[in-house]
């Protein structure tokens, strides 16, 4: 058990060293075209969030149809995957900021 904890701590230390080596562009001047890139990223975020809502509604519809037929239970994993996608999409900015923006 101690070997597993030690190995996990070594992995965390190595990951921290790798993340610390990533250059931080800081809060300097934006490169040309950065405003258009931000606009595209905002559109992508809206599309992804719309897909997350559609995914929940689709799973709910499939669950309702299955319940009507006397089936059920197999859509819970689909809902779990949709929720996982929602969490990942919602935390994307924070995850990237934590990895790249470390000290800013």
N, C-alpha and C positions, 0 to 999 in steps of 0.2 A: 504494500500500500504506500509506503514511504517513497518507493521508486517511482510510482505513478505521480505522486504529488511533486516530486523533484523534477521529473520530466516535464510536467505541465508548467512549472515555474520557469524552466529553461526555455520552453516554447514562448511563453509570455515575454520573457526578457529579450529573446531574439526578435520577436515581432515588434516590441517597443523600439529596439535599435534600428530596425528596418524603417519604421514609420518616422523616426527622428531624422533619418538620412534623406527623407524626401524634401526637396527644396520648397520653401514657402515663398510664393510670389509677393506676399504682403499686400498692403492696401494702396499701392502706387497707382499710376495712371493706367487706365484700361487700354488694351490694344485696340487697333481699328477693327470695327465690326463686332465688338463685344455686346453692344446694345441689341443687334440682330440675333446674336446667339442667346441672349437672355430671353428675347421674345420667343424664339423657337423652344427653349426649355420650358417656358411658362405654358405654351400650347401643348407640349408633350405631357406636362404635369396634369393639365386639365383633361386630356384624352385618357391618361392612365387612371385618374380618379373616376372618370365616367365609366371606364371599363370595370373598375372595382365595384361600383354601384350596380352596373349591369350584371356582373358576376353573381352578386348576392341575390338579385332579383331572379336570375335564371335558376340558381340552385333552389330558391324558394318555390318557384313555379314547378320545378321537377319534383320537389318534395310533396307539393300539393297534389300533383297528378298521381304520384306513387301511393299516397295515402288513400286517394279515391279508389285506386285499384286494389287496395288491401296489402300493398307492399310497403316497404319503408326501412329506414335505418342505414341504407347504403349511401345516402347523400351527405352524411355527416362529414366524411372525409373531403368531399368536394367543398363544403362550406369552410372546413379548416384551411384548405389550400387558398380559397378566396380571401379569408381573413389574414393569412400569412402574407399574401400579396398586398393587401391593404396596409399592413404594418410596415412592410418593406418600402412601399411607395411613400407612405407618410413620413418615414424616417430617413429617406434617401439623402436629403440635404444635410441633416445632422450627421449621418454616417460619413459622408464625404468630407464635411467640415471637420469632423474629429480626426480623420485620417490625414488630410492634406493641410488644413489650417491650424494644426496643433497649437501654436502659441499666439495666434492673432485674435 
